[in-house]
Amino acid sequence: MNISIFYATKTGNSRKIAEAIGERLKVRPLDIMESPSPNGTSILVIVGGIYFGKSKKELKSFIKSLDPAKVKCAAVVTTSGEGQKRTGSSEVVKLLKRKSITVLSELNIRGKAFIFPTGHPDEADLKEAAQWSENIIKVC
């Protein structure tokens, strides 16, 4: 199974989570700012932050550039200061669905954003993301 992990980060939270997932799945996560779109992947894991209710424009551009014929399915992790549990509501999920890419799951994790909440993502958050990733690869 070919798994790709891409992340977009402003504060470093998404990178930490992508690295925890990558370590568990034995896949090197790639920063969308430094890497091209995947050439072909069974599962595309996308990790990105929500800043004032919006995803980074670079992440949205990355998703818009994806070729649906080269991505079997996707899974999304979002981080935000509020860590709100959303399902299918993030911009990232909506963009993937518009491209007819199956979204297996979305995980929302609290992240430190500017002044709140400090200490996140913590070890429990990273462990949750790693476990979540193991579960989603069984589905696709």
A tleap script that builds the chain and sets N, CA, C and O, in Angstrom:
source leaprc.protein.ff14SB
mol = sequence {
  NMET ASN ILE SER ILE PHE TYR ALA THR LYS
  THR GLY ASN SER ARG LYS ILE ALA GLU ALA
  ILE GLY GLU ARG LEU LYS VAL ARG PRO LEU
  ASP ILE MET GLU SER PRO SER PRO ASN GLY
  THR SER ILE LEU VAL ILE VAL GLY GLY ILE
  TYR PHE GLY LYS SER LYS LYS GLU LEU LYS
  SER PHE ILE LYS SER LEU ASP PRO ALA LYS
  VAL LYS CYS ALA ALA VAL VAL THR THR SER
  GLY GLU GLY GLN LYS ARG THR GLY SER SER
  GLU VAL VAL LYS LEU LEU LYS ARG LYS SER
  ILE THR VAL LEU SER GLU LEU ASN ILE ARG
  GLY LYS ALA PHE ILE PHE PRO THR GLY HIE
  PRO ASP GLU ALA ASP LEU LYS GLU ALA ALA
  GLN TRP SER GLU ASN ILE ILE LYS VAL CCYS
}
set mol.1.N position { 0.839 -1.167 0.000 }
set mol.1.CA position { 0.000 0.000 0.000 }
set mol.1.C position { 0.894 1.244 0.000 }
set mol.1.O position { 1.818 1.352 0.807 }
set mol.2.N position { 0.617 2.163 -0.895 }
set mol.2.CA position { 1.379 3.395 -1.013 }
set mol.2.C position { 0.684 4.496 -0.208 }
set mol.2.O position { -0.451 4.868 -0.509 }
set mol.3.N position { 1.363 5.010 0.806 }
set mol.3.CA position { 0.806 6.045 1.676 }
set mol.3.C position { 1.668 7.292 1.558 }
set mol.3.O position { 2.896 7.217 1.603 }
set mol.4.N position { 1.017 8.435 1.406 }
set mol.4.CA position { 1.721 9.716 1.376 }
set mol.4.C position { 1.175 10.601 2.486 }
set mol.4.O position { -0.028 10.616 2.747 }
set mol.5.N position { 2.069 11.339 3.136 }
set mol.5.CA position { 1.669 12.284 4.178 }
set mol.5.C position { 2.189 13.657 3.775 }
set mol.5.O position { 3.389 13.845 3.574 }
set mol.6.N position { 1.282 14.606 3.659 }
set mol.6.CA position { 1.646 15.984 3.350 }
set mol.6.C position { 1.085 16.889 4.435 }
set mol.6.O position { -0.011 16.660 4.945 }
set mol.7.N position { 1.848 17.919 4.783 }
set mol.7.CA position { 1.376 18.848 5.810 }
set mol.7.C position { 1.670 20.293 5.410 }
set mol.7.O position { 2.568 20.574 4.617 }
set mol.8.N position { 0.883 21.192 5.986 }
set mol.8.CA position { 1.096 22.637 5.853 }
set mol.8.C position { 1.047 23.204 7.260 }
set mol.8.O position { 0.110 22.932 8.010 }
set mol.9.N position { 2.053 23.990 7.619 }
set mol.9.CA position { 2.105 24.475 8.995 }
set mol.9.C position { 2.528 25.931 9.061 }
set mol.9.O position { 3.316 26.404 8.242 }
set mol.10.N position { 2.005 26.615 10.027 }
set mol.10.CA position { 2.384 27.998 10.300 }
set mol.10.C position { 3.100 28.062 11.645 }
set mol.10.O position { 4.058 28.817 11.813 }
set mol.11.N position { 2.627 27.265 12.597 }
set mol.11.CA position { 3.149 27.306 13.969 }
set mol.11.C position { 3.980 26.088 14.341 }
set mol.11.O position { 4.603 26.070 15.402 }
set mol.12.N position { 4.001 25.059 13.479 }
set mol.12.CA position { 4.747 23.839 13.767 }
set mol.12.C position { 3.887 22.707 14.300 }
set mol.12.O position { 4.351 21.569 14.375 }
set mol.13.N position { 2.633 22.993 14.676 }
set mol.13.CA position { 1.748 21.960 15.210 }
set mol.13.C position { 1.491 20.845 14.201 }
set mol.13.O position { 1.582 19.663 14.533 }
set mol.14.N position { 1.172 21.228 12.974 }
set mol.14.CA position { 0.851 20.227 11.948 }
set mol.14.C position { 2.061 19.368 11.615 }
set mol.14.O position { 1.925 18.170 11.363 }
set mol.15.N position { 3.250 19.976 11.613 }
set mol.15.CA position { 4.470 19.197 11.366 }
set mol.15.C position { 4.654 18.135 12.444 }
set mol.15.O position { 4.965 16.986 12.130 }
set mol.16.N position { 4.466 18.504 13.715 }
set mol.16.CA position { 4.605 17.541 14.822 }
set mol.16.C position { 3.648 16.373 14.644 }
set mol.16.O position { 4.026 15.216 14.827 }
set mol.17.N position { 2.426 16.677 14.291 }
set mol.17.CA position { 1.421 15.627 14.120 }
set mol.17.C position { 1.764 14.759 12.913 }
set mol.17.O position { 1.673 13.534 12.986 }
set mol.18.N position { 2.156 15.382 11.810 }
set mol.18.CA position { 2.541 14.618 10.614 }
set mol.18.C position { 3.722 13.704 10.915 }
set mol.18.O position { 3.768 12.571 10.436 }
set mol.19.N position { 4.672 14.187 11.702 }
set mol.19.CA position { 5.825 13.356 12.067 }
set mol.19.C position { 5.416 12.178 12.942 }
set mol.19.O position { 5.951 11.080 12.783 }
set mol.20.N position { 4.479 12.384 13.863 }
set mol.20.CA position { 4.000 11.278 14.705 }
set mol.20.C position { 3.297 10.221 13.851 }
set mol.20.O position { 3.482 9.021 14.054 }
set mol.21.N position { 2.497 10.678 12.903 }
set mol.21.CA position { 1.813 9.751 11.994 }
set mol.21.C position { 2.844 9.039 11.117 }
set mol.21.O position { 2.777 7.825 10.927 }
set mol.22.N position { 3.788 9.800 10.593 }
set mol.22.CA position { 4.827 9.222 9.745 }
set mol.22.C position { 5.654 8.173 10.458 }
set mol.22.O position { 5.988 7.136 9.886 }
set mol.23.N position { 5.982 8.448 11.711 }
set mol.23.CA position { 6.748 7.476 12.499 }
set mol.23.C position { 5.962 6.180 12.660 }
set mol.23.O position { 6.520 5.091 12.525 }
set mol.24.N position { 4.680 6.295 12.947 }
set mol.24.CA position { 3.842 5.102 13.136 }
set mol.24.C position { 3.692 4.314 11.839 }
set mol.24.O position { 3.745 3.084 11.846 }
set mol.25.N position { 3.504 5.033 10.713 }
set mol.25.CA position { 3.270 4.353 9.432 }
set mol.25.C position { 4.551 4.094 8.646 }
set mol.25.O position { 4.519 3.482 7.578 }
set mol.26.N position { 5.680 4.565 9.182 }
set mol.26.CA position { 6.976 4.409 8.522 }
set mol.26.C position { 6.987 5.095 7.152 }
set mol.26.O position { 7.432 4.534 6.150 }
set mol.27.N position { 6.477 6.337 7.152 }
set mol.27.CA position { 6.406 7.160 5.947 }
set mol.27.C position { 6.947 8.542 6.301 }
set mol.27.O position { 6.600 9.101 7.341 }
set mol.28.N position { 7.792 9.086 5.438 }
set mol.28.CA position { 8.331 10.423 5.705 }
set mol.28.C position { 7.311 11.481 5.287 }
set mol.28.O position { 6.926 11.541 4.120 }
set mol.29.N position { 6.870 12.315 6.233 }
set mol.29.CA position { 5.925 13.380 5.878 }
set mol.29.C position { 6.622 14.483 5.078 }
set mol.29.O position { 7.796 14.782 5.298 }
set mol.30.N position { 5.882 15.073 4.155 }
set mol.30.CA position { 6.434 16.104 3.282 }
set mol.30.C position { 5.690 17.420 3.470 }
set mol.30.O position { 4.463 17.445 3.565 }
set mol.31.N position { 6.435 18.496 3.523 }
set mol.31.CA position { 5.869 19.838 3.621 }
set mol.31.C position { 5.380 20.243 2.231 }
set mol.31.O position { 6.138 20.155 1.265 }
set mol.32.N position { 4.139 20.679 2.115 }
set mol.32.CA position { 3.610 21.039 0.793 }
set mol.32.C position { 4.376 22.190 0.158 }
set mol.32.O position { 4.357 22.352 -1.062 }
set mol.33.N position { 5.048 22.990 0.978 }
set mol.33.CA position { 5.814 24.122 0.457 }
set mol.33.C position { 7.110 23.664 -0.217 }
set mol.33.O position { 7.708 24.419 -0.984 }
set mol.34.N position { 7.544 22.440 0.064 }
set mol.34.CA position { 8.816 21.951 -0.461 }
set mol.34.C position { 8.666 20.750 -1.383 }
set mol.34.O position { 9.647 20.313 -1.986 }
set mol.35.N position { 7.473 20.215 -1.503 }
set mol.35.CA position { 7.285 18.960 -2.230 }
set mol.35.C position { 6.154 19.078 -3.241 }
set mol.35.O position { 5.179 19.796 -3.017 }
set mol.36.N position { 6.292 18.370 -4.352 }
set mol.36.CA position { 5.214 18.350 -5.338 }
set mol.36.C position { 4.064 17.461 -4.875 }
set mol.36.O position { 4.166 16.764 -3.865 }
set mol.37.N position { 2.990 17.497 -5.617 }
set mol.37.CA position { 1.853 16.616 -5.335 }
set mol.37.C position { 2.277 15.163 -5.506 }
set mol.37.O position { 3.235 14.880 -6.226 }
set mol.38.N position { 1.576 14.241 -4.852 }
set mol.38.CA position { 1.927 12.822 -4.997 }
set mol.38.C position { 1.687 12.343 -6.425 }
set mol.38.O position { 0.733 12.760 -7.083 }
set mol.39.N position { 2.569 11.459 -6.893 }
set mol.39.CA position { 2.436 10.905 -8.240 }
set mol.39.C position { 1.351 9.851 -8.322 }
set mol.39.O position { 0.768 9.639 -9.386 }
set mol.40.N position { 1.082 9.209 -7.243 }
set mol.40.CA position { 0.072 8.177 -7.162 }
set mol.40.C position { 0.129 7.591 -5.775 }
set mol.40.O position { 1.198 7.202 -5.304 }
set mol.41.N position { -1.010 7.525 -5.116 }
set mol.41.CA position { -1.006 7.044 -3.741 }
set mol.41.C position { -2.322 6.369 -3.402 }
set mol.41.O position { -3.386 6.798 -3.848 }
set mol.42.N position { -2.244 5.318 -2.616 }
set mol.42.CA position { -3.459 4.655 -2.150 }
set mol.42.C position { -4.157 5.520 -1.112 }
set mol.42.O position { -5.373 5.709 -1.156 }
set mol.43.N position { -3.362 6.047 -0.169 }
set mol.43.CA position { -3.918 6.898 0.888 }
set mol.43.C position { -3.082 8.162 1.000 }
set mol.43.O position { -1.862 8.110 1.157 }
set mol.44.N position { -3.754 9.284 0.916 }
set mol.44.CA position { -3.115 10.577 1.106 }
set mol.44.C position { -3.570 11.124 2.459 }
set mol.44.O position { -4.757 11.373 2.670 }
set mol.45.N position { -2.623 11.307 3.362 }
set mol.45.CA position { -2.925 11.901 4.668 }
set mol.45.C position { -2.510 13.365 4.588 }
set mol.45.O position { -1.361 13.681 4.277 }
set mol.46.N position { -3.453 14.247 4.871 }
set mol.46.CA position { -3.207 15.687 4.829 }
set mol.46.C position { -3.360 16.240 6.237 }
set mol.46.O position { -4.373 16.010 6.897 }
set mol.47.N position { -2.346 16.973 6.692 }
set mol.47.CA position { -2.364 17.572 8.027 }
set mol.47.C position { -2.204 19.080 7.863 }
set mol.47.O position { -1.254 19.548 7.236 }
set mol.48.N position { -3.138 19.832 8.429 }
set mol.48.CA position { -3.053 21.285 8.301 }
set mol.48.C position { -3.804 21.998 9.404 }
set mol.48.O position { -4.738 21.455 9.995 }
set mol.49.N position { -3.388 23.204 9.668 }
set mol.49.CA position { -4.000 24.002 10.725 }
set mol.49.C position { -5.175 24.829 10.233 }
set mol.49.O position { -5.318 25.118 9.045 }
set mol.50.N position { -6.004 25.193 11.188 }
set mol.50.CA position { -7.109 26.117 10.951 }
set mol.50.C position { -6.724 27.413 11.655 }
set mol.50.O position { -6.498 27.423 12.865 }
set mol.51.N position { -6.651 28.489 10.907 }
set mol.51.CA position { -6.247 29.782 11.453 }
set mol.51.C position { -7.401 30.762 11.278 }
set mol.51.O position { -7.750 31.134 10.158 }
set mol.52.N position { -7.982 31.171 12.387 }
set mol.52.CA position { -9.138 32.074 12.354 }
set mol.52.C position { -10.233 31.514 11.446 }
set mol.52.O position { -10.854 32.243 10.672 }
set mol.53.N position { -10.455 30.197 11.559 }
set mol.53.CA position { -11.528 29.535 10.825 }
set mol.53.C position { -11.195 29.128 9.403 }
set mol.53.O position { -12.060 28.598 8.705 }
set mol.54.N position { -9.970 29.358 8.951 }
set mol.54.CA position { -9.602 29.063 7.560 }
set mol.54.C position { -8.331 28.223 7.488 }
set mol.54.O position { -7.457 28.310 8.351 }
set mol.55.N position { -8.251 27.406 6.437 }
set mol.55.CA position { -7.026 26.652 6.156 }
set mol.55.C position { -6.043 27.565 5.433 }
set mol.55.O position { -6.439 28.561 4.828 }
set mol.56.N position { -4.754 27.216 5.498 }
set mol.56.CA position { -3.734 27.984 4.776 }
set mol.56.C position { -4.038 27.966 3.281 }
set mol.56.O position { -4.442 26.939 2.735 }
set mol.57.N position { -3.841 29.102 2.628 }
set mol.57.CA position { -4.131 29.177 1.193 }
set mol.57.C position { -3.254 28.214 0.400 }
set mol.57.O position { -3.688 27.677 -0.619 }
set mol.58.N position { -2.018 27.991 0.861 }
set mol.58.CA position { -1.123 27.062 0.167 }
set mol.58.C position { -1.653 25.629 0.231 }
set mol.58.O position { -1.497 24.863 -0.720 }
set mol.59.N position { -2.276 25.273 1.349 }
set mol.59.CA position { -2.858 23.938 1.476 }
set mol.59.C position { -4.050 23.795 0.536 }
set mol.59.O position { -4.218 22.761 -0.110 }
set mol.60.N position { -4.867 24.826 0.464 }
set mol.60.CA position { -6.016 24.778 -0.445 }
set mol.60.C position { -5.548 24.677 -1.899 }
set mol.60.O position { -6.139 23.945 -2.692 }
set mol.61.N position { -4.498 25.402 -2.243 }
set mol.61.CA position { -3.949 25.324 -3.610 }
set mol.61.C position { -3.397 23.928 -3.898 }
set mol.61.O position { -3.576 23.398 -4.994 }
set mol.62.N position { -2.725 23.338 -2.906 }
set mol.62.CA position { -2.193 21.983 -3.042 }
set mol.62.C position { -3.327 21.007 -3.358 }
set mol.62.O position { -3.209 20.186 -4.268 }
set mol.63.N position { -4.415 21.097 -2.612 }
set mol.63.CA position { -5.540 20.179 -2.822 }
set mol.63.C position { -6.171 20.411 -4.189 }
set mol.63.O position { -6.520 19.456 -4.883 }
set mol.64.N position { -6.318 21.659 -4.572 }
set mol.64.CA position { -6.895 21.962 -5.886 }
set mol.64.C position { -6.034 21.406 -7.017 }
set mol.64.O position { -6.542 21.120 -8.101 }
set mol.65.N position { -4.734 21.249 -6.769 }
set mol.65.CA position { -3.828 20.742 -7.804 }
set mol.65.C position { -3.792 19.217 -7.890 }
set mol.65.O position { -3.206 18.666 -8.822 }
set mol.66.N position { -4.409 18.534 -6.934 }
set mol.66.CA position { -4.375 17.065 -6.928 }
set mol.66.C position { -5.101 16.488 -8.135 }
set mol.66.O position { -6.122 17.016 -8.577 }
set mol.67.N position { -4.561 15.404 -8.654 }
set mol.67.CA position { -5.200 14.659 -9.731 }
set mol.67.C position { -5.974 13.510 -9.089 }
set mol.67.O position { -5.363 12.584 -8.555 }
set mol.68.N position { -7.309 13.552 -9.130 }
set mol.68.CA position { -8.109 12.503 -8.481 }
set mol.68.C position { -7.803 11.096 -8.992 }
set mol.68.O position { -8.028 10.119 -8.279 }
set mol.69.N position { -7.301 10.986 -10.197 }
set mol.69.CA position { -6.951 9.673 -10.747 }
set mol.69.C position { -5.726 9.088 -10.047 }
set mol.69.O position { -5.470 7.889 -10.151 }
set mol.70.N position { -4.967 9.924 -9.336 }
set mol.70.CA position { -3.741 9.471 -8.682 }
set mol.70.C position { -3.866 9.356 -7.170 }
set mol.70.O position { -2.896 9.022 -6.489 }
set mol.71.N position { -5.053 9.629 -6.644 }
set mol.71.CA position { -5.276 9.546 -5.195 }
set mol.71.C position { -6.504 8.672 -4.952 }
set mol.71.O position { -7.626 9.068 -5.267 }
set mol.72.N position { -6.288 7.476 -4.388 }
set mol.72.CA position { -7.408 6.562 -4.157 }
set mol.72.C position { -8.339 7.095 -3.069 }
set mol.72.O position { -9.556 7.128 -3.251 }
set mol.73.N position { -7.769 7.509 -1.943 }
set mol.73.CA position { -8.573 8.060 -0.855 }
set mol.73.C position { -7.696 8.939 0.027 }
set mol.73.O position { -6.468 8.901 -0.056 }
set mol.74.N position { -8.345 9.726 0.869 }
set mol.74.CA position { -7.612 10.667 1.713 }
set mol.74.C position { -8.132 10.617 3.142 }
set mol.74.O position { -9.247 10.171 3.412 }
set mol.75.N position { -7.288 11.087 4.041 }
set mol.75.CA position { -7.653 11.258 5.449 }
set mol.75.C position { -7.077 12.605 5.868 }
set mol.75.O position { -6.004 12.998 5.410 }
set mol.76.N position { -7.788 13.306 6.733 }
set mol.76.CA position { -7.432 14.681 7.063 }
set mol.76.C position { -7.290 14.858 8.565 }
set mol.76.O position { -8.118 14.386 9.344 }
set mol.77.N position { -6.220 15.549 8.959 }
set mol.77.CA position { -6.050 15.970 10.348 }
set mol.77.C position { -5.996 17.490 10.340 }
set mol.77.O position { -5.206 18.086 9.608 }
set mol.78.N position { -6.837 18.111 11.152 }
set mol.78.CA position { -6.771 19.561 11.307 }
set mol.78.C position { -6.410 19.894 12.745 }
set mol.78.O position { -6.785 19.189 13.682 }
set mol.79.N position { -5.672 20.988 12.892 }
set mol.79.CA position { -5.348 21.494 14.223 }
set mol.79.C position { -5.926 22.896 14.340 }
set mol.79.O position { -5.986 23.644 13.364 }
set mol.80.N position { -6.347 23.232 15.544 }
set mol.80.CA position { -6.831 24.592 15.787 }
set mol.80.C position { -6.731 24.889 17.268 }
set mol.80.O position { -6.657 23.980 18.095 }
set mol.81.N position { -6.730 26.159 17.590 }
set mol.81.CA position { -6.668 26.571 18.990 }
set mol.81.C position { -7.844 26.067 19.790 }
set mol.81.O position { -7.713 25.763 20.976 }
set mol.82.N position { -8.988 25.979 19.151 }
set mol.82.CA position { -10.161 25.492 19.879 }
set mol.82.C position { -10.268 23.975 19.870 }
set mol.82.O position { -10.938 23.401 20.728 }
set mol.83.N position { -9.616 23.313 18.907 }
set mol.83.CA position { -9.632 21.856 18.860 }
set mol.83.C position { -11.017 21.274 18.694 }
set mol.83.O position { -11.292 20.154 19.126 }
set mol.84.N position { -11.878 22.038 18.068 }
set mol.84.CA position { -13.270 21.637 17.922 }
set mol.84.C position { -13.405 20.345 17.120 }
set mol.84.O position { -12.715 20.152 16.119 }
set mol.85.N position { -14.280 19.480 17.558 }
set mol.85.CA position { -14.514 18.227 16.842 }
set mol.85.C position { -15.482 18.484 15.694 }
set mol.85.O position { -16.675 18.709 15.899 }
set mol.86.N position { -14.940 18.443 14.486 }
set mol.86.CA position { -15.746 18.648 13.291 }
set mol.86.C position { -15.649 17.377 12.459 }
set mol.86.O position { -14.620 16.701 12.465 }
set mol.87.N position { -16.689 17.063 11.766 }
set mol.87.CA position { -16.638 15.931 10.855 }
set mol.87.C position { -17.119 16.401 9.495 }
set mol.87.O position { -18.278 16.779 9.327 }
set mol.88.N position { -16.231 16.374 8.545 }
set mol.88.CA position { -16.604 16.732 7.182 }
set mol.88.C position { -16.853 18.208 6.968 }
set mol.88.O position { -17.356 18.600 5.914 }
set mol.89.N position { -16.516 19.037 7.941 }
set mol.89.CA position { -16.841 20.451 7.807 }
set mol.89.C position { -15.653 21.315 7.413 }
set mol.89.O position { -15.834 22.471 7.032 }
set mol.90.N position { -14.453 20.780 7.497 }
set mol.90.CA position { -13.295 21.618 7.200 }
set mol.90.C position { -13.222 21.927 5.706 }
set mol.90.O position { -13.726 21.176 4.872 }
set mol.91.N position { -12.583 23.049 5.394 }
set mol.91.CA position { -12.387 23.432 3.993 }
set mol.91.C position { -11.651 22.338 3.233 }
set mol.91.O position { -11.953 22.069 2.070 }
set mol.92.N position { -10.694 21.716 3.889 }
set mol.92.CA position { -9.892 20.673 3.256 }
set mol.92.C position { -10.781 19.514 2.813 }
set mol.92.O position { -10.679 19.048 1.678 }
set mol.93.N position { -11.641 19.055 3.697 }
set mol.93.CA position { -12.546 17.947 3.363 }
set mol.93.C position { -13.463 18.346 2.210 }
set mol.93.O position { -13.676 17.565 1.283 }
set mol.94.N position { -13.994 19.538 2.269 }
set mol.94.CA position { -14.893 19.997 1.203 }
set mol.94.C position { -14.177 20.058 -0.143 }
set mol.94.O position { -14.742 19.670 -1.166 }
set mol.95.N position { -12.942 20.542 -0.149 }
set mol.95.CA position { -12.178 20.603 -1.401 }
set mol.95.C position { -11.891 19.209 -1.953 }
set mol.95.O position { -12.000 18.981 -3.158 }
set mol.96.N position { -11.527 18.287 -1.083 }
set mol.96.CA position { -11.270 16.915 -1.525 }
set mol.96.C position { -12.529 16.288 -2.117 }
set mol.96.O position { -12.471 15.633 -3.158 }
set mol.97.N position { -13.651 16.487 -1.459 }
set mol.97.CA position { -14.911 15.919 -1.956 }
set mol.97.C position { -15.299 16.536 -3.294 }
set mol.97.O position { -15.823 15.843 -4.167 }
set mol.98.N position { -15.047 17.828 -3.463 }
set mol.98.CA position { -15.331 18.476 -4.750 }
set mol.98.C position { -14.506 17.860 -5.874 }
set mol.98.O position { -14.929 17.864 -7.030 }
set mol.99.N position { -13.344 17.337 -5.541 }
set mol.99.CA position { -12.483 16.684 -6.528 }
set mol.99.C position { -12.821 15.195 -6.667 }
set mol.99.O position { -12.137 14.461 -7.379 }
set mol.100.N position { -13.876 14.760 -5.984 }
set mol.100.CA position { -14.316 13.357 -5.999 }
set mol.100.C position { -13.274 12.420 -5.410 }
set mol.100.O position { -13.135 11.278 -5.848 }
set mol.101.N position { -12.539 12.912 -4.411 }
set mol.101.CA position { -11.593 12.074 -3.676 }
set mol.101.C position { -12.280 11.628 -2.393 }
set mol.101.O position { -12.738 12.459 -1.609 }
set mol.102.N position { -12.351 10.328 -2.178 }
set mol.102.CA position { -13.002 9.775 -0.997 }
set mol.102.C position { -12.242 10.175 0.258 }
set mol.102.O position { -11.030 9.982 0.346 }
set mol.103.N position { -12.956 10.733 1.227 }
set mol.103.CA position { -12.356 11.109 2.506 }
set mol.103.C position { -12.762 10.060 3.533 }
set mol.103.O position { -13.939 9.922 3.867 }
set mol.104.N position { -11.774 9.327 4.027 }
set mol.104.CA position { -12.029 8.238 4.969 }
set mol.104.C position { -12.391 8.738 6.356 }
set mol.104.O position { -13.294 8.209 7.004 }
set mol.105.N position { -11.678 9.762 6.803 }
set mol.105.CA position { -11.847 10.201 8.183 }
set mol.105.C position { -11.233 11.580 8.354 }
set mol.105.O position { -10.335 11.977 7.612 }
set mol.106.N position { -11.740 12.305 9.353 }
set mol.106.CA position { -11.149 13.589 9.724 }
set mol.106.C position { -10.939 13.590 11.228 }
set mol.106.O position { -11.842 13.261 11.997 }
set mol.107.N position { -9.743 13.963 11.629 }
set mol.107.CA position { -9.393 14.057 13.045 }
set mol.107.C position { -9.063 15.511 13.355 }
set mol.107.O position { -8.310 16.149 12.620 }
set mol.108.N position { -9.620 16.032 14.434 }
set mol.108.CA position { -9.354 17.405 14.865 }
set mol.108.C position { -8.583 17.370 16.168 }
set mol.108.O position { -8.991 16.723 17.132 }
set mol.109.N position { -7.460 18.078 16.185 }
set mol.109.CA position { -6.601 18.089 17.367 }
set mol.109.C position { -6.351 19.530 17.788 }
set mol.109.O position { -6.167 20.417 16.954 }
set mol.110.N position { -6.349 19.738 19.070 }
set mol.110.CA position { -6.067 21.067 19.604 }
set mol.110.C position { -4.591 21.376 19.389 }
set mol.110.O position { -3.722 20.538 19.625 }
set mol.111.N position { -4.333 22.587 18.940 }
set mol.111.CA position { -2.961 23.031 18.737 }
set mol.111.C position { -2.754 24.394 19.364 }
set mol.111.O position { -3.696 25.169 19.527 }
set mol.112.N position { -1.525 24.672 19.708 }
set mol.112.CA position { -1.214 25.995 20.263 }
set mol.112.C position { -1.321 27.011 19.137 }
set mol.112.O position { -0.684 26.860 18.095 }
set mol.113.N position { -2.109 28.025 19.342 }
set mol.113.CA position { -2.274 29.077 18.347 }
set mol.113.C position { -2.123 30.427 19.028 }
set mol.113.O position { -2.998 30.888 19.760 }
set mol.114.N position { -0.992 31.034 18.760 }
set mol.114.CA position { -0.713 32.354 19.307 }
set mol.114.C position { -0.718 32.315 20.832 }
set mol.114.O position { 0.273 31.868 21.409 }
set mol.115.N position { -1.761 32.750 21.512 }
set mol.115.CA position { -1.731 32.788 22.981 }
set mol.115.C position { -2.449 31.618 23.641 }
set mol.115.O position { -2.371 31.476 24.861 }
set mol.116.N position { -3.140 30.782 22.887 }
set mol.116.CA position { -3.887 29.686 23.506 }
set mol.116.C position { -3.867 28.477 22.608 }
set mol.116.O position { -3.614 28.654 21.416 }
set mol.117.N position { -4.108 27.275 23.059 }
set mol.117.CA position { -3.825 26.790 24.395 }
set mol.117.C position { -2.387 26.291 24.428 }
set mol.117.O position { -1.992 25.512 23.560 }
set mol.118.N position { -1.635 26.696 25.356 }
set mol.118.CA position { -0.239 26.279 25.425 }
set mol.118.C position { -0.150 24.790 25.741 }
set mol.118.O position { -1.030 24.220 26.387 }
set mol.119.N position { 0.920 24.183 25.278 }
set mol.119.CA position { 1.154 22.774 25.579 }
set mol.119.C position { 0.545 21.793 24.599 }
set mol.119.O position { 0.684 20.584 24.781 }
set mol.120.N position { -0.127 22.279 23.561 }
set mol.120.CA position { -0.724 21.382 22.572 }
set mol.120.C position { -0.085 21.632 21.213 }
set mol.120.O position { 0.301 22.764 20.920 }
set mol.121.N position { 0.034 20.610 20.383 }
set mol.121.CA position { -0.327 19.232 20.670 }
set mol.121.C position { 0.650 18.618 21.669 }
set mol.121.O position { 1.862 18.818 21.590 }
set mol.122.N position { 0.084 17.869 22.606 }
set mol.122.CA position { 0.910 17.207 23.614 }
set mol.122.C position { 1.100 15.738 23.238 }
set mol.122.O position { 0.644 15.293 22.185 }
set mol.123.N position { 1.773 14.996 24.102 }
set mol.123.CA position { 2.047 13.577 23.807 }
set mol.123.C position { 0.767 12.781 23.585 }
set mol.123.O position { 0.724 11.908 22.719 }
set mol.124.N position { -0.274 13.074 24.358 }
set mol.124.CA position { -1.550 12.369 24.182 }
set mol.124.C position { -2.145 12.673 22.807 }
set mol.124.O position { -2.696 11.782 22.159 }
set mol.125.N position { -2.037 13.925 22.360 }
set mol.125.CA position { -2.541 14.301 21.037 }
set mol.125.C position { -1.776 13.568 19.936 }
set mol.125.O position { -2.373 13.069 18.981 }
set mol.126.N position { -0.455 13.510 20.077 }
set mol.126.CA position { 0.375 12.839 19.070 }
set mol.126.C position { 0.083 11.341 19.030 }
set mol.126.O position { 0.047 10.734 17.959 }
set mol.127.N position { -0.120 10.761 20.192 }
set mol.127.CA position { -0.458 9.333 20.273 }
set mol.127.C position { -1.818 9.075 19.630 }
set mol.127.O position { -1.999 8.085 18.922 }
set mol.128.N position { -2.775 9.974 19.881 }
set mol.128.CA position { -4.106 9.844 19.276 }
set mol.128.C position { -4.005 9.886 17.749 }
set mol.128.O position { -4.639 9.085 17.062 }
set mol.129.N position { -3.218 10.809 17.226 }
set mol.129.CA position { -3.058 10.922 15.775 }
set mol.129.C position { -2.405 9.670 15.187 }
set mol.129.O position { -2.820 9.185 14.134 }
set mol.130.N position { -1.396 9.156 15.863 }
set mol.130.CA position { -0.712 7.952 15.384 }
set mol.130.C position { -1.666 6.754 15.368 }
set mol.130.O position { -1.693 5.997 14.398 }
set mol.131.N position { -2.438 6.582 16.424 }
set mol.131.CA position { -3.400 5.479 16.488 }
set mol.131.C position { -4.473 5.641 15.422 }
set mol.131.O position { -4.842 4.670 14.761 }
set mol.132.N position { -4.970 6.849 15.250 }
set mol.132.CA position { -5.973 7.150 14.229 }
set mol.132.C position { -5.454 6.742 12.854 }
set mol.132.O position { -6.186 6.160 12.053 }
set mol.133.N position { -4.182 7.052 12.586 }
set mol.133.CA position { -3.617 6.733 11.275 }
set mol.133.C position { -3.566 5.231 11.032 }
set mol.133.O position { -3.800 4.774 9.913 }
set mol.134.N position { -3.266 4.476 12.054 }
set mol.134.CA position { -3.265 3.010 11.909 }
set mol.134.C position { -4.657 2.503 11.563 }
set mol.134.O position { -4.810 1.595 10.745 }
set mol.135.N position { -5.657 3.084 12.180 }
set mol.135.CA position { -7.036 2.659 11.926 }
set mol.135.C position { -7.495 3.014 10.519 }
set mol.135.O position { -8.190 2.224 9.880 }
set mol.136.N position { -7.116 4.197 10.024 }
set mol.136.CA position { -7.609 4.589 8.704 }
set mol.136.C position { -6.975 3.790 7.574 }
set mol.136.O position { -7.612 3.578 6.542 }
set mol.137.N position { -5.736 3.343 7.745 }
set mol.137.CA position { -5.131 2.586 6.638 }
set mol.137.C position { -5.773 1.213 6.474 }
set mol.137.O position { -5.642 0.590 5.420 }
set mol.138.N position { -6.456 0.745 7.492 }
set mol.138.CA position { -7.159 -0.538 7.398 }
set mol.138.C position { -8.420 -0.422 6.551 }
set mol.138.O position { -8.929 -1.425 6.051 }
set mol.139.N position { -8.929 0.809 6.388 }
set mol.139.CA position { -10.200 1.035 5.704 }
set mol.139.C position { -10.047 1.100 4.190 }
set mol.139.O position { -10.905 0.611 3.457 }
set mol.140.N position { -8.970 1.696 3.726 }
set mol.140.CA position { -8.821 1.949 2.286 }
set mol.140.C position { -8.209 0.747 1.569 }
set mol.140.O position { -8.013 0.787 0.354 }
savepdb mol mol.pdb
quit
